[in-house]
Amino acid sequence: TELKFSLDNFDHRFDDFRFEGAVLTVDLLIGSEALRVGKFIVDEIPKKLTILSISALDYMAKFDKPVAGTSIGGVTLAELLNQVCTACGVTLYTQSFLNSTYTAPVITDLSDLSYRQIVSWIAELSGNNAWIDSNGELRLSWYGENQGTSTIEIAPSVRREFELDENAITLTGIVFRNGDTETVFGTNDYALVVEGNSLLNPVDAASILGAVQSKITGFSYRPF
């Protein structure tokens, strides 16, 4: 998530302030209630003008650095995610998730490998999105999880401008690509593709991706 705003500096009060790396905790006051929006790190140094343009990113940006050491993996996905969060200074909120006890293979080629890629691979193997919550903590979840029993619909009327697709899209399975080989879990009518995930041993694809397929198959959404 990106935060952008303009700061009044007509009296030059911020001329000596060091913005680079500064952490901004943002709350919105709605009536008498404060709603925490999130924590953001200033991404770009603003030019010292009378109006300062501030740009900041949420804590997901902390994962944008190369993996340290000579290898990574050889532990469960849950242990690996904790290691990544510790290395990047991010608190992990979600401790238990699908396939969290799966032991990932050891990766020794760390060239061009970032911690964000590791987080992405773990999210993929757990059938989740990885996202930063309003407290700056990393969460793994799928759409609608922990929503409770109420039904929430985001209707087109909430958008000022929109184009609504005629039909909903329903996920039907997963296609696992390993070299020239494709394996389908579920059906490939509208399947998500898993390819190049170094945390998945191909011999374990049936059990790991089969579990993910069972979780996401049947999920429908209407793009607009």
C-alpha positions in Angstrom: 0.0 0.0 0.0 1.3 3.5 -0.9 0.6 6.7 1.1 0.9 10.0 -0.6 0.1 13.5 0.7 1.3 17.1 0.6 2.8 18.8 3.6 2.6 22.6 4.3 6.1 23.9 4.7 5.5 27.6 4.0 7.2 28.5 7.3 10.1 26.1 6.6 9.5 24.2 9.8 10.4 20.9 8.0 13.5 22.2 6.2 15.8 20.4 8.7 13.7 17.3 9.2 15.1 14.0 7.9 12.3 12.2 6.0 14.3 9.3 4.5 13.3 6.1 6.4 10.9 7.9 8.7 8.0 5.8 9.9 4.5 7.4 9.7 1.7 6.0 11.8 -1.6 7.2 10.1 -5.0 7.5 11.8 -8.2 8.8 10.3 -10.5 10.6 12.7 -14.1 9.8 11.8 -16.3 11.7 14.1 -14.9 10.9 17.5 -13.5 7.5 16.4 -9.9 7.0 15.3 -9.4 4.5 12.6 -5.8 3.1 12.2 -4.9 3.2 8.5 -1.4 1.7 8.8 2.3 2.3 9.3 4.3 3.6 6.4 8.0 4.2 5.6 9.0 7.3 3.7 10.2 6.0 0.3 11.4 9.1 -1.4 13.2 12.2 -0.1 11.0 15.2 -0.8 12.4 18.3 -2.4 12.6 21.1 0.2 9.9 23.4 -1.2 7.0 25.3 0.4 4.8 22.3 -0.4 6.4 18.9 0.4 5.2 15.9 -1.6 5.5 12.9 0.7 5.5 9.3 -0.6 5.6 6.3 1.7 5.1 2.5 1.5 3.7 0.1 4.0 6.0 -2.5 5.7 5.8 -4.9 2.8 8.7 -2.7 1.4 10.9 -4.1 4.2 11.0 -7.4 2.4 12.6 -5.8 -0.7 16.2 -6.7 0.1 18.4 -9.6 -0.9 18.3 -12.9 1.1 21.4 -13.0 3.3 23.6 -16.0 3.8 24.6 -18.9 1.6 21.3 -20.9 1.7 17.7 -20.7 2.8 15.0 -23.4 3.5 15.3 -26.8 4.9 12.6 -25.9 7.5 8.9 -25.8 7.6 7.1 -23.0 5.8 6.0 -21.5 9.1 9.5 -21.5 10.5 10.8 -20.1 7.2 8.3 -17.2 7.3 9.2 -16.4 10.9 12.9 -16.3 9.9 12.1 -14.0 7.0 10.1 -11.6 9.2 12.8 -11.6 11.8 15.5 -10.8 9.2 13.4 -7.9 7.8 12.1 -6.5 11.1 8.4 -7.3 10.5 6.1 -8.9 13.0 4.3 -12.0 11.8 0.7 -12.1 12.8 -0.4 -15.3 11.1 1.4 -18.2 12.7 -0.7 -21.1 11.3 -1.8 -21.6 7.7 -2.4 -24.2 5.1 0.7 -26.4 4.4 2.6 -24.5 7.2 4.2 -27.8 8.4 5.6 -28.6 4.9 9.4 -28.7 4.9 10.7 -26.6 2.0 13.8 -27.7 0.1 17.1 -25.9 0.7 17.8 -23.1 -1.8 21.5 -22.5 -2.4 21.3 -20.2 -5.4 20.4 -16.9 -3.8 21.3 -14.7 -6.7 18.5 -12.1 -7.4 16.4 -13.7 -4.6 14.7 -11.3 -2.3 12.8 -11.8 1.0 9.7 -10.6 -0.8 9.9 -13.5 -3.3 10.1 -15.9 -0.3 7.0 -14.4 1.2 5.3 -14.6 -2.2 6.2 -18.3 -2.6 4.9 -19.2 0.9 1.6 -17.3 0.2 1.2 -19.2 -3.0 1.8 -22.6 -1.4 -0.7 -21.8 1.4 -3.5 -20.5 -0.9 -3.3 -17.1 0.6 -2.6 -13.4 -0.1 0.3 -11.9 1.9 -0.5 -8.4 3.1 0.4 -5.9 5.8 -2.3 -4.9 8.3 -3.0 -1.5 9.9 -0.5 -2.4 12.7 2.3 -3.1 10.3 2.2 -6.8 10.8 2.3 -9.5 8.1 -0.8 -11.6 7.5 -1.7 -14.5 5.3 -5.3 -14.9 4.4 -7.7 -15.6 1.5 -10.6 -13.4 0.5 -13.5 -13.4 3.0 -11.6 -15.4 5.7 -12.3 -14.2 9.3 -15.1 -12.2 8.0 -17.8 -13.7 10.2 -21.2 -14.8 9.2 -22.3 -11.5 7.7 -22.3 -11.2 3.9 -20.5 -8.1 2.6 -21.2 -7.0 -1.0 -19.2 -4.3 -2.7 -21.7 -3.1 -5.3 -20.8 -1.2 -8.4 -22.7 1.8 -6.9 -19.8 2.5 -4.6 -17.6 3.3 -7.6 -17.7 6.6 -9.4 -16.7 5.1 -12.7 -16.7 1.4 -13.4 -17.1 -1.3 -16.1 -18.8 -4.4 -14.8 -18.0 -7.8 -16.4 -21.0 -9.6 -17.6 -20.2 -12.8 -15.8 -18.5 -13.9 -12.6 -15.2 -15.8 -12.7 -15.1 -19.0 -10.8 -11.7 -20.7 -10.0 -11.7 -24.3 -11.1 -8.3 -25.5 -10.2 -4.5 -25.2 -10.4 -2.1 -25.9 -13.2 1.4 -26.9 -12.0 4.1 -26.3 -14.6 7.4 -28.1 -14.1 9.6 -27.7 -17.2 7.6 -29.1 -20.1 5.2 -31.0 -17.9 1.8 -29.7 -16.8 -0.3 -31.2 -14.0 -3.8 -30.1 -13.4 -5.5 -30.2 -10.0 -9.2 -29.8 -10.4 -9.9 -28.6 -14.0 -8.2 -26.0 -16.1 -11.4 -24.1 -17.2 -10.1 -21.2 -15.1 -7.1 -22.3 -13.2 -4.3 -20.5 -11.4 -0.8 -21.3 -12.6 2.0 -22.3 -10.2 5.4 -22.2 -11.8 9.0 -21.5 -10.7 8.2 -21.8 -7.0 11.6 -23.0 -5.5 10.0 -23.8 -2.2 8.0 -26.7 -3.7 9.6 -30.0 -4.4 7.9 -31.4 -7.5 7.4 -34.8 -5.9 5.3 -33.1 -3.2 3.1 -31.1 -5.7 0.2 -33.5 -5.5 -0.3 -33.2 -1.7 0.6 -29.5 -1.4 -1.2 -28.1 -4.4 -4.0 -30.5 -4.0 -4.7 -29.0 -0.7 -4.6 -25.5 -2.2 -6.9 -26.5 -5.0 -9.4 -27.8 -2.5 -9.3 -24.5 -0.7 -9.8 -22.1 -3.7 -11.8 -24.1 -6.1 -15.3 -22.7 -6.4 -14.3 -19.2 -5.3 -16.2 -16.7 -7.5 -15.8 -13.0 -8.1 -17.1 -10.4 -10.5 -14.4 -8.1 -11.9 -15.3 -4.4 -12.3 
